[in-house]
Structure formats: structure tokens, C-alpha cells
Amino acid sequence: MRNKNILISGASIAGPATAFWLNHYGFSTTVVEQAPRLREGGQAVDFRGAQVEVLRRTGLLDEVRRHETAMRGHRVLDARGRDLFRLPASLFAGEVEILRGDLSRILYQATKDETEYVFGDRITSMTEVGDGVQVTFAHGAPRKYDLVVGADGMHSGVRALAFGPESRFRTDMGYAYAGFTMPNHLNLEHEGLMYNVPGRGVSVSSHRNRDEASVGLVLPMEPLDEDRHDTERLKQILAERFGGLGWEVPKLIDGLREATDLFFSPLCQIHLDRYTRGRVALAGDAGWGAGPGGLGTGLAMIAGYVLAGELAAAHGDHRVAFARYEEQVRPGAEAGLKQAKNAGPFLAPKTRKGLWVRNGMHRALTSKLLGGRLDKMEVKAANVVAVKDYALRTNSTASSRDIAAPQRKAVS
């Protein structure tokens, strides 16, 4: 088989998921991650339809279910913090929901014995040299790989090196999102709260760890001139923007000031005409970052499955495999981008009328009359990318059961 030595940038979800399936087909994988270690915590991510099927085929679905959030729904509050109505768990949690950090750890544990992980480093240049890619790193020695996969998120360094600067492909949505964890002073248990005033959205939820609450803040905001890694400056800006609000917001801002895991990002989307170039392929947000509600994590898992499966089916011929990969994942990527296009205004409407309309939509879509239809729409979107059985295409003696439950070491 050709092109067996593959470098993957990014150790969150798309990277380890791609490594998992490449390992399954006998490729050699290295994952480089700029962070010094796996990133813990993070917001919850959910799976539906074909996305759950891909999880099942990894053999890790039971382990994921052991760590699922088991949310019971969200209560929507008015400007005074009083209950308006309840949203069912399926609206946000799908069929399976897990914290991003937990899923990342499970995928890491399932790949670490076969994949070389390099933390605290990043790719600084890539040069195609005929039969491979010469790669330099910020700290490690230069190395040559057959192929490179960029699975390094919305602000992908691999994409910038292979396709051009982010500004060419990025569409800003005029909103920003911040997330962090703090003590669960509201004593929530597998439940979430949503609080809005015009132009501000606040969510608080508690999942598996009853002592901890996850907080999300959404607000209209143009891209900042400040360094998005300047945590203290970002905390100051958020405290100013959410200052003076009622309900529990002052206590949440106190929690923000003490938080050690603040995540902050403008809401934006990545639009590319193609997801591969030469010997480089993009997966997940690096290729089609959609934002909240864009089916991103589930599609990232499917993308890793498809990319590895097509490479194996083409016996390592990246030209054939990359073309098939693009053909299959693009419909799912475009569906996610379309679905998340108005995430900002939906999460934090700018006017009282906008809030009234949004809440009315929530009520209608979760009513007995339309609730089932909404679930069907969500599953339909998740099923846009077909889940092929690559075992039958790569090994005539392999059964569908072989690929549905490959033998892996137990996850600790």
C-alpha cells in the first residue's frame, strides 16, 4: 500500500478519530498538537443518526455512553429569571451527548498505543517533494511524511500553510461565544438554564460532575483587535459587556474572573471550494467550521471514517481517495454551515421582539404537534453523509461485523 506514513495536526476530536481509522487499515500515524496536553472539559457535543453508527463501528460507543451527560433538558427563563418553559433534552443532546474533553480522552486512549502523539509542538512549514511532504516544526526536527491531515480546528495552521490565510475563507457572524466552568452554586443536576436579555445570552448547565457548572456567554461582537489568548483582557471585556444584568449573572461573572479554562471565539464560518490540495487534506472545523448547531463534532468523526476508508479502498492512492472523500463529505459540511448560519441571532437576539419570536419558535418546535418533526429534521441532517462499509471494499474476506467492532484495547 502506498502513502502509509501520515501526519495529523490536532488532537481534539477530528485528529484522533482520523488516526483511529487509519490505524485500523494499517497506516502509520503521528498526531502533533500545539497544546502541551489533552484539553480537558469544554462544552457538550452530541451525536445523531449516522454519527452514532460511526461511534458504534469504532467499538467505543459503550464507553461514550458511560460518560454521557444524561441531560434532562433546559429551562428557559425570562429577564427576571422566572421559568418560561422547558426544552427537551433531545433538542440539544441528540441520541448521545458527551463533554468534548471526555470524548477527546476516549479517542486518545483508543489510539495512543499505535499513534505517535507529539504535544507542545506545531507545524511551521510544509513542502511537497514529489513522493511526500517535508515538514518542519516549531520545536521538533524536520520529518518527511507521505500525507498530512489538518484537523486543527477553526483557526487551522495547516489550512493557512496549504490553502492560504484564514481571512480568505472566514465569514464572521457578528457574534462571539465564551465558555468556562465554575462551582455549581445553583445546584443543577443534569439540567440546563437559558437566560436572555436583548443582545445577551447566558446558559448554565451541570452534567456528570454535580459540583461543576458549565457556563456559556453569547453576545453581538465584531472581531477584537486584542490577542484572543489574552485571557485576562477577555475576562475584563466580558465582565463589562455582561455587567448590570440581573438574575444570577453577577455571580457568574465572579466565576468567570476565577475561571482557569476560559474558551473564547468569535462565531465565524469557514467556506472552502475544496478540502484537499496535493498531499494535504482537511477534516472537521479546519475544512468547514460551521459554529454552534452545525453538526460539527459528529461530522468530524464521520470525516475521519470516510477519509481513512477511502485511502484504504484506493490502496493509498491519495488522488483517488481525496476526490472520493470530498464528494462524500461536502453535502454534510454544507448542510452544517447552512444550519448554523444564524446561530448568533438565535442564541442572543438583539431586540425584545427578536426574543419573543425566538421563544415562540422554541415553544412551537418542541410542542407535541411539531416535536417529533424537529427530531426527524435533525436526524436527516446528520444522515446527509452515507456511512459506507469499507471492510467489504478493502478486504473481500472481511465481514461487516469486522469493521463494526474492530478489536481495540480497553479504554481506561
KOLMARRO-776056 format. One record per residue (C-alpha): residue number from 1; x, y, z. Coordinates in pm, 1 decimal, m for minus. Layout:
<nodes>
NODE num        X        Y        Z
NODE NUM        X        Y        Z
...
</nodes>
This chain:
<nodes>
NODE num        X        Y        Z
NODE   1      0.0      0.0      0.0
NODE   2    122.6    349.6    m86.2
NODE   3    134.1    657.8    138.5
NODE   4    132.9    469.2    467.1
NODE   5    308.1    733.4    681.6
NODE   6     57.4   1008.5    769.8
NODE   7     92.2   1319.1    988.5
NODE   8   m219.2   1461.3   1153.7
NODE   9   m229.0   1808.3   1308.7
NODE  10   m470.6   1840.9   1602.0
NODE  11   m550.2   1613.8   1897.1
NODE  12   m904.5   1721.1   1982.1
NODE  13  m1169.9   1511.8   1801.7
NODE  14  m1116.7   1504.2   1424.1
NODE  15   m746.2   1422.0   1457.5
NODE  16   m767.7   1118.1   1688.8
NODE  17  m1081.6    997.5   1506.8
NODE  18   m892.1   1000.7   1176.7
NODE  19   m593.5    831.0   1339.4
NODE  20   m822.6    560.7   1479.7
NODE  21   m946.2    454.6   1137.8
NODE  22   m609.6    494.8    965.2
NODE  23   m459.6    265.3   1229.2
NODE  24   m739.0     16.2   1165.6
NODE  25   m636.9     m9.2    799.8
NODE  26   m265.7    m43.2    871.1
NODE  27   m143.1    311.8    813.6
NODE  28    123.3    465.9   1037.8
NODE  29      3.8    780.8   1215.2
NODE  30    159.9   1070.2   1402.6
NODE  31    m51.8   1338.3   1573.7
NODE  32    106.5   1674.5   1657.2
NODE  33    m77.0   1906.0   1897.1
NODE  34     20.7   2260.8   1987.2
NODE  35   m121.6   2236.0   2341.1
NODE  36    107.6   2075.4   2600.0
NODE  37   m153.2   1809.5   2684.8
NODE  38   m506.1   1699.3   2604.7
NODE  39   m757.3   1975.6   2662.5
NODE  40   m999.1   1881.7   2938.2
NODE  41  m1357.8   1999.0   2985.2
NODE  42  m1522.1   2202.0   2713.8
NODE  43  m1883.5   2215.8   2610.1
NODE  44  m2104.9   1917.4   2541.3
NODE  45  m2117.4   1763.7   2192.1
NODE  46  m2393.8   1539.0   2062.3
NODE  47  m2446.7   1266.6   1802.8
NODE  48  m2747.6   1160.8   1596.1
NODE  49  m2829.6    910.4   1324.3
NODE  50  m2531.4    808.2   1110.9
NODE  51  m2299.9    983.3   1355.5
NODE  52  m2399.1    733.0   1624.4
NODE  53  m2343.1    449.7   1377.4
NODE  54  m1983.3    562.2   1324.1
NODE  55  m1933.7    569.2   1700.6
NODE  56  m2070.5    215.4   1716.7
NODE  57  m1829.5     99.2   1447.9
NODE  58  m1532.3    220.8   1648.9
NODE  59  m1633.6    m15.8   1927.4
NODE  60  m1628.3    284.9   2164.2
NODE  61  m1999.9    361.3   2183.5
NODE  62  m2046.0    185.9   2518.3
NODE  63  m1754.8    380.9   2663.8
NODE  64  m1902.4    706.7   2533.6
NODE  65  m2239.6    619.1   2686.8
NODE  66  m2069.7    559.8   3021.9
NODE  67  m1960.2    923.8   3009.8
NODE  68  m2268.5   1081.7   2853.5
NODE  69  m2414.7   1390.5   3012.9
NODE  70  m2761.4   1235.6   3069.2
NODE  71  m2919.8   1578.8   3046.8
NODE  72  m3289.1   1607.4   3128.1
NODE  73  m3349.6   1927.8   2934.6
NODE  74  m3316.9   2304.6   2965.0
NODE  75  m3539.6   2559.6   3133.3
NODE  76  m3580.9   2890.4   2952.0
NODE  77  m3602.5   3190.2   3185.6
NODE  78  m3737.7   3540.2   3141.8
NODE  79  m3545.5   3861.5   3210.0
NODE  80  m3623.4   3827.2   3583.2
NODE  81  m3504.7   3468.3   3599.6
NODE  82  m3852.2   3313.6   3613.0
NODE  83  m3934.9   2991.4   3428.3
NODE  84  m4098.8   3038.6   3090.5
NODE  85  m4094.7   2684.0   2951.1
NODE  86  m3881.2   2371.3   2924.0
NODE  87  m3687.7   2242.2   2623.1
NODE  88  m3648.6   1863.8   2590.8
NODE  89  m3306.1   1705.4   2617.7
NODE  90  m3322.7   1573.3   2261.2
NODE  91  m3314.2   1928.1   2120.7
NODE  92  m2956.0   1977.5   2239.9
NODE  93  m2830.3   1632.6   2340.7
NODE  94  m2935.6   1422.6   2041.2
NODE  95  m2911.9   1046.7   2089.4
NODE  96  m2580.3   1063.4   2275.8
NODE  97  m2416.3   1366.2   2439.1
NODE  98  m2071.4   1383.7   2599.0
NODE  99  m1835.2   1659.2   2709.0
NODE 100  m1578.8   1737.5   2442.5
NODE 101  m1289.9   1672.1   2679.7
NODE 102  m1423.9   1328.4   2773.1
NODE 103  m1460.9   1228.3   2408.5
NODE 104  m1112.6   1354.7   2327.7
NODE 105   m967.1   1144.4   2609.7
NODE 106  m1154.6    831.1   2498.4
NODE 107  m1025.9    868.1   2142.8
NODE 108   m673.8    931.8   2269.5
NODE 109   m679.8    621.7   2489.3
NODE 110   m802.7    415.9   2192.7
NODE 111   m517.6    532.7   1966.8
NODE 112   m215.9    607.7   2186.3
NODE 113    m63.9    259.1   2158.7
NODE 114    m49.9    276.7   1777.6
NODE 115    m27.3    651.3   1713.4
NODE 116    274.5    864.8   1795.2
NODE 117    148.0   1172.3   1983.7
NODE 118    366.5   1484.1   1996.6
NODE 119    232.2   1751.5   2232.3
NODE 120    358.4   2107.1   2269.0
NODE 121    459.6   2146.1   1904.2
NODE 122    313.7   2265.5   1574.1
NODE 123    381.2   2255.7   1202.0
NODE 124    563.7   2564.1   1070.1
NODE 125    612.1   2471.2    702.3
NODE 126    513.3   2203.4    451.7
NODE 127    686.0   2144.1    118.7
NODE 128    575.9   1877.8   m129.1
NODE 129    878.2   1689.1   m259.5
NODE 130    729.4   1457.0   m519.0
NODE 131    668.2   1143.4   m316.8
NODE 132    584.6   1312.1     12.7
NODE 133    571.3   1626.3    224.2
NODE 134    874.0   1770.8    401.8
NODE 135    750.1   1915.7    730.4
NODE 136    921.4   2146.4    976.7
NODE 137    808.2   2204.6   1333.6
NODE 138    839.8   2484.0   1587.3
NODE 139   1045.9   2260.9   1816.6
NODE 140   1096.1   1912.6   1674.1
NODE 141   1334.2   1808.2   1398.0
NODE 142   1209.7   1820.1   1035.2
NODE 143   1048.2   1499.9    909.4
NODE 144    905.1   1368.7    586.1
NODE 145    555.3   1221.7    561.7
NODE 146    356.4   1074.3    275.5
NODE 147     39.0   1272.3    355.0
NODE 148    m71.8   1544.2    600.3
NODE 149   m418.0   1585.9    753.1
NODE 150   m517.1   1920.7    900.6
NODE 151   m757.3   1852.2   1187.2
NODE 152   m651.4   2155.2   1388.8
NODE 153   m975.9   2345.6   1418.9
NODE 154  m1133.9   2668.7   1302.5
NODE 155   m802.5   2858.6   1307.0
NODE 156   m610.0   2579.0   1135.9
NODE 157   m240.1   2628.1   1082.9
NODE 158   m230.8   2351.9    821.0
NODE 159   m504.5   2525.2    621.5
NODE 160   m312.7   2853.7    632.8
NODE 161      4.3   2684.5    504.5
NODE 162   m160.1   2476.4    231.2
NODE 163   m454.1   2694.4    118.7
NODE 164   m376.6   3050.0    226.7
NODE 165   m457.8   3290.6    510.9
NODE 166   m773.7   3240.6    714.5
NODE 167   m916.8   3574.6    601.4
NODE 168   m977.2   3430.8    252.2
NODE 169  m1218.2   3166.5    379.1
NODE 170  m1362.2   3308.9    700.2
NODE 171  m1703.9   3469.9    730.9
NODE 172  m1761.9   3648.9   1061.5
NODE 173  m2114.2   3626.4   1201.3
NODE 174  m2101.3   3936.3   1421.6
NODE 175  m2120.0   3740.6   1748.3
NODE 176  m1881.1   3586.6   1998.3
NODE 177  m1901.7   3291.2   2234.8
NODE 178  m1725.5   3235.0   2566.4
NODE 179  m1736.7   2924.3   2782.4
NODE 180  m1591.7   2829.9   3120.5
NODE 181  m1659.9   2617.4   3427.6
NODE 182  m1725.8   2723.7   3784.6
NODE 183  m1873.6   2579.7   4107.9
NODE 184  m2235.2   2468.0   4070.8
NODE 185  m2385.4   2719.4   4312.4
NODE 186  m2731.4   2673.2   4156.4
NODE 187  m2729.5   2301.0   4247.3
NODE 188  m2825.0   2196.9   3896.7
NODE 189  m2826.8   1824.2   3828.4
NODE 190  m2829.3   1705.2   3465.9
NODE 191  m3018.0   2020.8   3377.3
NODE 192  m2954.9   2346.4   3195.5
NODE 193  m3086.0   2703.3   3220.1
NODE 194  m3110.1   2960.7   2941.0
NODE 195  m3133.4   3330.1   3026.1
NODE 196  m3160.4   3617.7   2780.9
NODE 197  m3192.7   3991.2   2767.1
NODE 198  m3174.4   4169.3   2430.7
NODE 199  m2827.3   4120.0   2289.8
NODE 200  m2702.5   3883.6   2562.3
NODE 201  m2740.0   3509.4   2602.5
NODE 202  m2640.1   3307.4   2910.0
NODE 203  m2653.4   2931.9   2957.3
NODE 204  m2568.0   2735.6   3271.0
NODE 205  m2573.6   2357.4   3297.5
NODE 206  m2440.2   2077.2   3512.0
NODE 207  m2361.6   1737.9   3364.2
NODE 208  m2184.1   1438.5   3518.7
NODE 209  m1990.2   1634.6   3780.7
NODE 210  m2255.3   1774.3   4015.0
NODE 211  m2003.5   2009.8   4177.6
NODE 212  m1927.7   2185.6   3849.7
NODE 213  m2133.3   2405.4   3618.8
NODE 214  m2061.5   2487.9   3254.8
NODE 215  m2135.6   2847.9   3161.2
NODE 216  m2178.9   2984.6   2809.8
NODE 217  m2197.8   3352.6   2713.9
NODE 218  m2309.1   3476.1   2370.0
NODE 219  m2315.5   3838.7   2257.8
NODE 220  m2300.7   4052.1   1944.1
NODE 221  m1936.9   4141.4   1890.8
NODE 222  m1712.6   4219.2   1598.2
NODE 223  m1367.7   4055.0   1589.5
NODE 224  m1140.6   4200.2   1855.6
NODE 225   m805.9   4364.3   1795.6
NODE 226   m683.3   4207.8   2120.5
NODE 227   m498.7   3877.1   2128.8
NODE 228   m766.5   3608.4   2172.7
NODE 229   m522.4   3423.7   2400.2
NODE 230   m500.2   3720.1   2641.7
NODE 231   m731.1   3561.2   2896.8
NODE 232   m731.2   3843.3   3149.5
NODE 233   m820.1   4104.3   2888.4
NODE 234  m1100.2   3884.5   2754.0
NODE 235  m1240.0   3838.0   3105.5
NODE 236  m1240.3   4215.7   3150.2
NODE 237  m1427.1   4270.1   2822.7
NODE 238  m1688.4   4004.5   2904.6
NODE 239  m1740.1   4140.0   3255.6
NODE 240  m1803.3   4485.0   3106.2
NODE 241  m2043.4   4356.2   2840.0
NODE 242  m2247.3   4150.0   3087.8
NODE 243  m2226.4   4399.6   3372.1
NODE 244  m2551.5   4528.8   3518.1
NODE 245  m2759.7   4225.5   3418.1
NODE 246  m2995.4   4063.0   3665.1
NODE 247  m3074.8   3707.8   3773.1
NODE 248  m2753.2   3517.6   3864.2
NODE 249  m2531.2   3695.3   3612.7
NODE 250  m2322.9   3887.8   3873.3
NODE 251  m2229.6   3556.7   4041.5
NODE 252  m2149.3   3404.8   3702.8
NODE 253  m1916.7   3695.3   3627.8
NODE 254  m1747.0   3633.5   3964.2
NODE 255  m1699.3   3274.3   3848.2
NODE 256  m1559.7   3398.2   3517.9
NODE 257  m1295.4   3600.4   3697.4
NODE 258  m1174.9   3288.4   3882.5
NODE 259  m1202.6   3050.8   3584.0
NODE 260   m887.2   2878.7   3460.8
NODE 261  m1039.2   2725.7   3147.0
NODE 262  m1191.2   3019.8   2959.2
NODE 263  m1260.4   2948.8   2592.3
NODE 264  m1336.0   3247.5   2371.5
NODE 265  m1400.2   3266.5   1999.1
NODE 266  m1581.9   3487.8   1752.1
NODE 267  m1865.8   3299.3   1585.9
NODE 268  m1748.9   3251.0   1230.1
NODE 269  m1766.3   3003.8    945.9
NODE 270  m1507.7   2857.2    710.0
NODE 271  m1604.0   2819.1    342.6
NODE 272  m1364.9   2637.2    109.8
NODE 273  m1410.4   2530.1   m251.7
NODE 274  m1218.1   2211.9   m176.8
NODE 275  m1090.0   2027.9    129.8
NODE 276   m776.8   1873.8    m22.9
NODE 277   m476.8   2010.6   m205.4
NODE 278   m191.0   1796.3   m326.8
NODE 279    m96.8   1565.3    m41.3
NODE 280   m286.0   1762.9    223.7
NODE 281   m644.8   1700.9    339.1
NODE 282   m857.2   1894.4    589.9
NODE 283  m1106.0   1741.1    833.1
NODE 284  m1356.7   1892.5   1075.7
NODE 285  m1358.8   2263.8   1154.1
NODE 286  m1032.0   2312.0    966.6
NODE 287  m1222.8   2244.3    645.6
NODE 288  m1578.6   2357.6    713.0
NODE 289  m1612.8   2517.8   1055.6
NODE 290  m1981.9   2596.3   1095.1
NODE 291  m2024.9   2709.8   1454.1
NODE 292  m2288.8   2612.9   1715.0
NODE 293  m2564.5   2389.1   1582.7
NODE 294  m2365.5   2292.6   1272.1
NODE 295  m2328.2   1919.8   1349.3
NODE 296  m1953.2   1980.5   1368.2
NODE 297  m1829.6   1707.8   1601.3
NODE 298  m2042.8   1432.4   1453.9
NODE 299  m1935.6   1522.9   1101.0
NODE 300  m1571.3   1539.8   1210.9
NODE 301  m1599.6   1179.2   1333.1
NODE 302  m1762.5   1073.2   1005.6
NODE 303  m1495.9   1259.8    804.6
NODE 304  m1218.4   1064.3    974.8
NODE 305  m1401.4    740.9    898.2
NODE 306  m1454.2    833.5    531.3
NODE 307  m1102.5    968.1    472.8
NODE 308   m935.1    656.3    614.1
NODE 309  m1178.8    423.6    443.5
NODE 310  m1127.1    582.7    101.6
NODE 311   m748.1    577.3    139.4
NODE 312   m763.7    208.7    226.3
NODE 313  m1005.1    133.4    m59.3
NODE 314   m770.3    312.6   m302.8
NODE 315   m468.2    124.6   m162.9
NODE 316   m316.2    452.7    m50.9
NODE 317   m363.0    641.1   m380.2
NODE 318   m437.3    984.6   m235.0
NODE 319   m553.8   1133.4   m564.3
NODE 320   m835.1    882.3   m595.7
NODE 321   m913.4    875.5   m223.1
NODE 322   m916.0   1253.2   m174.3
NODE 323  m1157.3   1304.2   m464.7
NODE 324  m1398.2   1046.3   m320.1
NODE 325  m1361.0   1195.8     27.5
NODE 326  m1451.9   1543.5    m95.9
NODE 327  m1751.6   1412.2   m286.3
NODE 328  m1891.3   1241.9     22.2
NODE 329  m1830.4   1493.5    299.5
NODE 330  m1919.7   1815.1    115.4
NODE 331  m2300.8   1768.3    135.7
NODE 332  m2274.9   1719.7    512.8
NODE 333  m2043.0   2017.2    552.1
NODE 334  m2272.2   2243.8    351.8
NODE 335  m2576.1   2125.6    547.1
NODE 336  m2399.5   2210.0    875.0
NODE 337  m2293.2   2552.3    750.4
NODE 338  m2647.4   2630.9    644.2
NODE 339  m2796.3   2507.9    970.3
NODE 340  m2560.5   2717.5   1186.1
NODE 341  m2571.9   3031.4    972.8
NODE 342  m2797.4   3221.2   1214.9
NODE 343  m2670.4   3069.9   1539.5
NODE 344  m2572.7   3405.2   1691.2
NODE 345  m2908.9   3582.0   1647.8
NODE 346  m3088.4   3268.2   1764.3
NODE 347  m2881.9   3232.9   2082.1
NODE 348  m2880.7   3604.3   2164.0
NODE 349  m3149.6   3803.7   1976.2
NODE 350  m3070.2   4172.7   1978.8
NODE 351  m3424.0   4303.0   2047.2
NODE 352  m3719.4   4220.8   2271.9
NODE 353  m3921.5   4138.3   1963.5
NODE 354  m3647.6   3904.4   1847.6
NODE 355  m3653.8   3728.9   2185.1
NODE 356  m4031.1   3694.9   2169.1
NODE 357  m4010.8   3543.3   1819.7
NODE 358  m3725.5   3307.4   1917.1
NODE 359  m3911.1   3184.2   2224.5
NODE 360  m4223.9   3135.2   2017.5
NODE 361  m4027.3   2920.4   1775.4
NODE 362  m3888.3   2717.0   2065.1
NODE 363  m4236.5   2657.9   2200.9
NODE 364  m4375.0   2557.2   1863.3
NODE 365  m4087.2   2328.1   1765.8
NODE 366  m4098.7   2144.2   2096.6
NODE 367  m4476.5   2109.9   2112.7
NODE 368  m4645.4   1771.7   2088.7
NODE 369  m4753.8   1860.5   1736.2
NODE 370  m4409.8   1951.0   1595.9
NODE 371  m4162.0   1798.9   1841.1
NODE 372  m4126.2   1471.7   1652.2
NODE 373  m4080.9   1656.6   1325.0
NODE 374  m3789.7   1855.4   1469.9
NODE 375  m3615.2   1535.5   1579.3
NODE 376  m3660.6   1391.7   1229.6
NODE 377  m3513.8   1706.9   1074.7
NODE 378  m3207.4   1686.9   1299.9
NODE 379  m3151.1   1318.4   1219.6
NODE 380  m3199.0   1384.3    848.1
NODE 381  m2925.6   1649.1    858.8
NODE 382  m2694.7   1410.9   1045.0
NODE 383  m2755.9   1141.6    781.6
NODE 384  m2653.5   1351.6    481.3
NODE 385  m2318.3   1168.9    461.4
NODE 386  m2370.4    797.9    392.6
NODE 387  m2179.0    555.4    614.1
NODE 388  m2028.0    301.1    376.5
NODE 389  m1896.0    m40.3    474.3
NODE 390  m1532.8     m6.0    374.9
NODE 391  m1442.8   m354.6    502.4
NODE 392  m1611.2   m510.6    200.6
NODE 393  m1424.1   m274.8    m32.6
NODE 394  m1077.1   m324.7    111.8
NODE 395  m1079.6   m693.3    201.4
NODE 396  m1311.4   m935.2     28.1
NODE 397  m1293.6  m1175.6    321.9
NODE 398  m1380.3   m915.4    585.6
NODE 399  m1733.1   m909.0    716.3
NODE 400  m1932.5   m601.1    802.8
NODE 401  m1909.6   m711.4   1163.1
NODE 402  m1529.4   m695.3   1147.1
NODE 403  m1536.5   m323.2   1080.9
NODE 404  m1836.2   m256.7   1301.1
NODE 405  m1647.6   m375.9   1607.3
NODE 406  m1270.4   m375.8   1547.2
NODE 407  m1069.1   m520.5   1833.1
NODE 408   m920.1   m247.9   2049.2
NODE 409   m753.7   m235.0   2385.0
NODE 410   m978.4   m149.7   2676.2
NODE 411  m1018.5    219.8   2749.2
NODE 412   m904.4    310.1   3097.2
</nodes>
